[in-house]
Amino acid sequence: MATLQVSNLTKNFGSTLVLRQINLQVSDGEFIVLLGPSGCGKSTLLNIIAGLESVDEGEILIDDYMVNRVEPKDRNIAMVFQSYALYPAMTVRENIIFGLKQRKISKEQTEKSLNHFSKMLQVDQLLERKPAQLSGGQRQRVAMGRALVREPHIFLFDEPLSNLDAKLRVEMRREIKKLHERLGTTMIYVTHDQVEALSLATRVAVMNEGIIQQIGTPQEIYDKPNSVFVADFVGSPAINLVPGTMAKTGGTLSFSPDQQSEDFHIPLSTYDFEKEPEEGKGIIFGFRPEQISLPGSASKSQIELELKPTLIELTGHEQNVTFDFHGNEVVGRLPRNAEAKLGESMSLALELSGSSIFDQESTRRL
């Protein structure tokens, strides 16, 4: 197991700036997920940590030792790729132990490691098969086995589940989480799937345009996003974002949507501002779909709403209902037995605790 520190890292591909002043500290045994859209630089950062890409500026330290110019094979890192990268002419056994043979590990130790990890990953019955005879999930297990037998200090995963179908992705996600809990090894995992990120990580680093936008626990990232980008990228269905202005009603701060046909205000007296904005300032009011519910509890942090459904999506155990909210589309996550009908107003409650408010100009959290 190992610690990792990335300090002031910058990477260019020609005239294109791919990573800008990246700083990241990974503690021993942590599971860090690099989350972001395609092209944000997360795979490039992973490749630099692995030694597959060079550094233009900055330092990479593993256990306080700078590895900028250390060859990939000497960094004691194992990487699991999206494409499995198995040798098609070799059996599962030969694929798993290939790295150990290259390092001239004894036959006894090689066989011991092979038996241990092939059983752990449930591929011990497949050792004499070739990759072409395996399913996608089995191939990914073999790729993980090849990494595990090396017993590296750090595991790197580059979108390892993106080639699998939805059901298999869920199963393999659970396997990877159990693997980390069992081994306690430092892991760094790249994905654009926010469900994967939130369910696997001890901490999530959200990236966009070569910058780490926010680092925190999955709950911190979800509950207190520091920008509109993070808020919108994390969560499914996505957060509702309604533009408006800061108003004062009876001496109390409130939110007033830009588009409204009546005098409507949302009180913000319970909101914990990091920096309180001035009256009349343009803000964005953000609330998660689960904050819209059927009326019932007499919570002081709830307000009543009358909204018309414009779209109803049944997902099995619940329904995602799109409403017209003062000229904006917002989504509520309601029970499947909620009697929502297109075009017919229904009484709802909006839970204000858990809301987020952002500056319209900077898009940063207020």
Disulfide bonds with the S-S distance in Angstrom:
none
